[in-house]
């Protein structure tokens, strides 16, 4: 395995240990704020990645660019308005990823600006100083963190079970239709994985992520010096 591939995997692992726990923590935090302490009592109201990561989902994330964590337990019986509060709890994860993606883009722009002005022409392999290599690693990490969080947010907002976006359907679909759809959750997810594996669904997701990323970069570009 090339050093470039090892470097990319190392960066992706660090980003994954940030993005997935942040997503699940947001679910737990929202549920707890809305009256459901289940996740809190099970130790999921934490940013400790080892409380959230699923082994197989983590391996898929590193190797194939998509994966999952252990779902945060939610008991809707604690909610005052179950439909609304389930939807809020569900979208809290993608919203958290969007916020982290924006922050990561901001830091990417900052470190890229420093790198270009301080170590112009330095490369990761061959000739670059130690300081340049560290700065380049940091810059690449924040770009990967930005991209990973953006993809996680958009993917999870797709309104099909068991993704977070499906909980939004709970607000609008009659119960009989919603629960009839949920019966096929495993088959739908299997079909989604096949679409991801074949790349069929990658293009539309990438397109939407590109639009949002450009928008974030434009906003950050309004900051003087960036």
Secondary structure as UniProt FT lines:
FT   HELIX           3..33
FT   TURN            34..35
FT   HELIX           38..41
FT   TURN            42..43
FT   HELIX           49..51
FT   HELIX           55..64
FT   HELIX           76..78
FT   HELIX           82..118
FT   TURN            120..121
FT   HELIX           130..156
FT   TURN            161..162
FT   TURN            164..165
FT   HELIX           166..172
FT   HELIX           175..182
FT   TURN            183..184
FT   HELIX           185..198
FT   TURN            199..201
FT   HELIX           202..220
FT   TURN            221..222
FT   TURN            224..225
//
